[in-house]
Structure formats: C-alpha cells, structure tokens
C-alpha cells in the first residue's frame, strides 16, 4: 500500500492486526526561513569582494587579494547553503520519499571543502611570497581590511543563531566568521607594516589565519562526511534510545535499530521491537514516537512489531 508521500504519511509495519500507525501527526522540524539573511549576506560580500580585489592589486598585497579570493569562495558557499535550505523544504515524492532534505548535508560538505581548498590556495601564494616580500601599501591594507571585518562580522552575526541547530547554517556561519578573522589579521598586518616596514608580515599573517580557519573547519567537514555516510548524528545517544525501547512494557528484545540524519536538522529511526503479545495498539506506538521526537530528537520513526516466533537477523553487518 502506497502512502501519501506529499503528506509524509508512511505506514508502519507490524506483525499484529492491520492497524498501522501513520506519520500524519509528526511535527517535522522545518528549516528556519533564512532567505532574507542569505540575500543580505550575499549582496554585502559580492560588493566587498569587488572592492577588495581592486584595492588588493593596487596595494600589491597577497593577504588582501587572498582575502578577496576567500570571500569569493564564501559567496559561492552562501549560494549553495541558500539553495540547499530551499530544496530541503521541497515536498516528498514517490521518487524522493524523504524529499530533498539531504541537500543541506551536501551543502555543508561543499562549504567545508571550499574553505579547505581556499586555505590551500592562500597558503601556496603566501609561501611563495617569503622569498621576495613585495612592497605593500599598509594604509590601503588596513582600511580595506577593516571594512572586511565589519561586513563579515555582520554577516556571521546574522547566521549565529541558526548555526547552533543546523549544520548547513553552521557552514555559512563559519565561512563568514573565518572571513572576519582573515580580515582582522590583515588589519594587524597592515598596521604593523605602517609602523615597521616589515613587508614579510603579510604572508606570515596569512599562514597564521589559515591555520586557525582549518582548525575551525575540520569539525564541519568531519560532521558532514559522517552524515553523508548515514552515521548516527553526534547529538543523538543511540545507546539511550535502545535502553528506552527495552524498558517499554511488553518489549522483550530490540534489534535492527538504525538512526541516521535526514538533513542537517532532522533525524530518522527504524527498529524492530519483539513483543510476544503482538501489536500493542496505536496509542502505545504514538507514545513511543512522541517520546523519541521530544526527548531523543528523532523526527521520523518507523517501528516494526514482531512476536519473536521466528528468528530475525539484521542483513546489514
């Protein structure tokens, strides 16, 4: 029997009477509507990138040009994150029965990858500059980079709230926060060059900032890859879920317990419950589902009831 995919009413299988528990009552977590925030951040950063590239070439500063290139990659990252946020709200279909929620995971991974690649490019150019540090306009460097701190800092602040619960938004936030850090480093570099004439500080500051960015980005990259591989999301305690299910009246065993991320904000679960007395009724199933959602952050649960008359082994080993 095919459920109503657009309403997300998948049927729950059970070995008891044919009274399946539907999903119609699920309160799936909808992504925050960050369209306006994304639009503001993208416009601000595109404008700044054009200004920074121009002044970077004029000032002959690798730090400024590198910062502009990094900002440009972040604009692409913001576009990816925004697109994923929109696609993740697309209704489910017979082809994509979970909708396109997982696009937010792809965007988070793409953002992390873009950051790491940009860091590699900046580091390569900075190392080459050590042999012959160019003459740099410290004043131009300082003024433009200060504007970058303000713009990127504002953009990061806009994404701060959503970054706590959504890996996709976290990717956008890290991009903006990293840019603010790069710009702050360039400000320090520019002011020091004005005072000392130490032009070699330009590539040194670049390498220091890159190290900080890589350190902060690695967690995003790791979490994104884990979600792509259907790992249990870091904030979910699968052992606690297993213990909770085993405590339920009438449950003598639990097997085939699987938990994975549907998106950067939603998780799913499937499990087999061995109940010798058979199907316990819709109310019992609804209570378990509600507890899984409220206490264990499982937004989409499918429970299969077995009486234990036949041995069932998980085929995924």
Steps between C-alpha positions, in 0.01 A plus 500: 500500500649831398476784749427862424858616447421868474342488847778279634257232619715188467355180642654317798537126461396267780440132549176565688158595368491721192484830685810683384618815665518787257746788498241769452551632854876548472623850565796503265742777575483753221820689412508861613399739227839662452433627147529866595817440702662311211405775254644777720823307564549417131448860383734637768773251419481533122534877534793466736676240282506739205637784714756277669632350177552846354680642802694176553661525157557873546668444839696196370383299804473122485309504828238737357466317168492166682233634733296613197537157340394338823198730517410406144501130590280585796246670275476172308469319832216729605320437171536124552372521857207719398409265216515201734280678756238551227526146360478345847143632523396336175213256550564126490417307185482138389856532372640693798294365788686715754491807278831676437595555863846347453603785267577697817760235588655527153515879534671476840759261355551725196548802726762320710678380186500849347651644818778241508580545128506880539737465795733285290508757220570787740776304675667419167514865398613614845793255507618622159499857628756426771789498253427851374256690723343773284463862600149541639281802572435447869238774518292355216537156652375619838203705375363234264552218747319699772199524270527124457490442874178703524324339202603142576438545870148624429436208263624249760279657765195458274566124479605451863162395643421243231853354510433333835241255365568471127827371351421672170455840667807423710698467177384846388578641845852351502566648156406847619679466835812375322490797264470738794805332658699526177411867466596566863836338436551717195423809710772398746737435214428838337544699821826324581635561150419872535695516826793270419523449123512124555342389173566133575222520761241489221555129412570410865165633615334317210645165611401554863142580404483199269602273786220638717244459219599140430472418869149642514388348169613145565207433735250611234671281239504198735135538604387543139684188383354301788146607407565415134601150617175468702680506835302561815491883543739617772224642721305171516574232762404174330583297812249707699237443231564125506466496880177703484340263250597193704329650807163519329235260634464187291834546317730200549765586243613776264694450178570664163521842667621753242528878539620743234474864399233593248643851480715732707206550739292179485567138592326170424477163673390149413483216753349157560330446838441141613163488683368144556149631570484656156410848384438724806271755337531843344511691830805304618678560168415871502642541850829342396516712187431820692762418763758422231434840344484713815771335711731342244475736196365231266266674256403200288465157666386169354429221750448138396337259745594131508376222731836322503362178354762511223864604535572823314860597432610838367631466146722808543818373666 
